[in-house]
Each structure stands twice: as C-alpha cells, then as structure tokens.
Amino acid sequence: MPDFLINVVPFKNVAVVRYTLTMLLLISAMQTAHADFVEAVSLLDKYNLITTGNVTSYSEVDGNALIGGNLTGGNYHIHNTSTAAPALTVGGNVGGNVNVNGPGLDVGGSIQGNVNMNGGGNAYAGSVSGGATLQNNANGNGSSYVVGNIAGAVNTNGGGTYYGGALTGTANGAIHTDVTMTFNPQSVAEAAANTLSGFSDALSGQTVNSTYSVTGNTATFNAESSGLSVFTITDANSFFSQVSQIQFNLQNGAQEILINVINSSANSTLNIDANFLGSAATALGANLLWNFENADNISIGSQFGGTVLALAANVSTSQNIEGTLVAASLTQGGEIHSQPLSAGYANLVTTLASSSTTSASGAAIPEPGMLALIALGWLAMGLGLRHARRS
C-alpha cells in the first residue's frame, strides 16, 4: 500500500483500503485474462488451421487457414464454415497449385505458383512472380490487389486488378496505383500464436479430475466431471506406442474433455496411430481438446478426433483430423475437418480466467456479491481522507 495513504488514512481503515486495492487489481487482471481466453476460443472457431511456420499440403482444409510461413499446395475453405476471416491468409510465399473456395486471400509474400479463387472476395498479394498465376473469380464480389510487381498473370473475373509496382506480365484491365494490404498476414499469425500459447499454458495448469486406464492396447478415458473433464498423459511416448485404440466413457453428463499431453522425450517423434472406437473421432470432435505441451514432432497416422494445440510441433498427417489444428508447421496428407469447439467451452473461458488470476496472485477472486463490500471499502477510504483533512 502506498506510504501516502498510510499517512492520511486512519489506521483502522488501512486494512480495508489495502483489501480494496488488491481486489480491484485482481478484478482488472481477471478481466484481461478473460479477454485473452475469449480471443483464443474465437481463433479456434475462426480458423481450421493455424501455423507459425510453413505448410506443404496434398489435401484440403474445410475452413479458413492462417499460415505464418510459406505455403505449397492444398485446397482451402472447402465448406463455408466461417466468414469471420479470409479463407486463406499466408505470411510468406505461395507455391504449387492452391485452390481457395471461400472469400478472401491475403498473401504477405509472393505468389510463385498457381492460385485459383472460386469464392469471391478480395485477393491481396505482395507480388506475382514470373510463371505464376492468380485467377480470382470474384464475380462482382471482389478485386485483386498486388502491392509490388506483376511478372506473371493476374486475371480477375468480375472485378478490378490493381498493382503498385511494375507490370511485366499480364493483368486484365490493370490499374497502376498505390496498393497497401489491409493487414500484415505474418503479424496476424504471430499474434494468434501468442494468444494461443497463453491459452495452452492455462490449460496445462488445470487440475486433473478424471482418470483413464490402459488395458492391452486400448485406452479408456472416463470423463467424470459434469463440467470440464481434465486428463493428463504424463508419458505420451509410452502411451501412444502402446495404445492403438481409444474410447471414451462419458459419466455424470460430461461433455467437454481436455487432455493435456506431456512427452517424456520432447525431441522424439510422437507417432499417433490409435483408432477412435465407436466413431468417437467425429462424434466427439467438437468436445475434445488436446493440448500437446512440449511435443516437437507429431505424426498422425489414423483419423484423429478433436482440436489439437501443438504450437511447438512440426506435424505430419496421413489421415484426417476432426477439429482445428494449431502447429509450428504442417506436412498435410489427410483432410482437416471443421469441428468448432462445443458451446460448453464458453464456460471454460471463465474457469480459466479465474484460475489463472488466482494462481498468479495467490488470492481468491471476489464473487459479484463482493463488489458491494469493495464499494464500502472505497467509501471508508474516502471518509478517512476527509477526516484527515479536517484534522
């Protein structure tokens, strides 16, 4: 408590004032944490794929993709899952053959391959290299904008083409003008990764309240909480090398399931080849959240259910993921299907904000009913200051 307050506030009110200030600081911290976690859940709903590094794709992503590095190949926004963000955002360069079926394309670097847009919306790119093509079938719902040079070909069907550098390639009806991107794709990817990293840290601090068992090659997760059921796999390398089947037993009305995963050897590749029994991969995809705390390399060889947070991992897939993937990089051979987190995860946000603030401060966060007491504390401090002035 500041010395000047101690000098002017009667001693009997000092404790109340100290408590008041502490509670206000805690409330402020809780509000900040709550906002961060709301943003994290929003990102997982907005995007079906988020990486900080490169992506090489031989498959497709149901929803929007946010890629911090370079992109080679793939099909994006195959189904109209969300228009809250551009269908494809890439911080680096784009190569190979890329199809975008939803509205919006933002490429911070150069288009060096063949990009075909069928969902309309605006297309932004740093430049278009020689031999590369950008086909934007905007159909009256967008235009194409190139910040720098067009050395390849840009064709905008039903929209304009604007460029800021030199035109040595071809562009229908092109207009030379100053062009700037509406946002920095790489910065957006980095900001998303920072938000989700904090979210992952908060998830890893949740108290285990449910148990799993392994019999033979089958792991059974017994979700025992009526709210969020929390599991921790402490030796993921051993677990996934033994387990080839996973099943879930939901008890007491359990729905939301968090599984924190810790590698005993972070540098080794975590090979996940377990089958989800009873079609659980698709049936529970929106309810499952896997938080890989320290994995560097993950290989997914069987259909995998749930959202995957693996911010430090280089991920490769040969089978589908039923949920959002967040990773350092991706080599994609299986589809990524949109399974937005269930509505119950909104309650998780409040729980995380409360628990993270409590653990950081060592004190409990006041319930709404405590606000009246806090107001009284401020009143007491005011009266104390008034009394001090009169004396």
Number of C-alpha atoms within 10 A of each C-alpha: 12 7 7 8 15 15 12 16 21 17 11 10 15 20 13 19 24 16 16 21 15 17 19 15 13 21 18 13 20 21 15 14 23 20 14 18 24 19 17 22 19 15 21 24 21 24 28 29 27 29 28 28 21 22 27 18 23 17 19 22 27 27 31 33 23 28 30 29 23 21 27 18 21 22 21 24 28 19 14 15 20 20 15 12 17 22 31 26 26 30 28 22 22 26 19 17 19 22 21 24 23 25 24 26 24 23 27 26 22 24 28 22 23 20 24 18 25 18 23 24 23 22 25 26 29 26 26 28 18 16 13 23 24 23 18 29 23 24 15 13 14 22 23 26 27 27 23 21 20 28 20 22 20 25 22 26 21 14 20 20 21 23 25 19 18 13 18 13 17 14 22 14 13 17 14 14 13 13 17 16 16 8 11 15 23 22 14 18 21 18 13 21 22 15 17 24 18 15 23 21 13 16 21 21 13 19 12 15 14 18 15 15 10 14 9 10 14 18 21 16 20 21 26 20 18 13 17 23 25 23 23 21 18 13 13 22 21 14 18 18 14 17 18 17 17 18 19 17 11 17 13 10 11 17 21 25 27 23 21 23 23 19 21 15 15 16 12 13 17 23 17 21 19 22 20 22 13 11 13 19 24 19 15 22 24 25 25 25 24 21 24 24 21 17 25 21 20 20 19 21 18 20 23 24 27 28 27 22 25 27 26 19 25 21 25 21 23 17 19 22 26 28 30 33 25 28 27 23 25 26 18 23 19 21 21 25 26 31 26 24 23 15 11 14 20 14 12 18 21 17 15 20 23 21 20 20 22 16 11 10 14 9 12 13 20 15 8 8 8 12 15 10 15 20 12 15 21 17 14 20 22 14 15 20 16 13 13 13 10 6 5
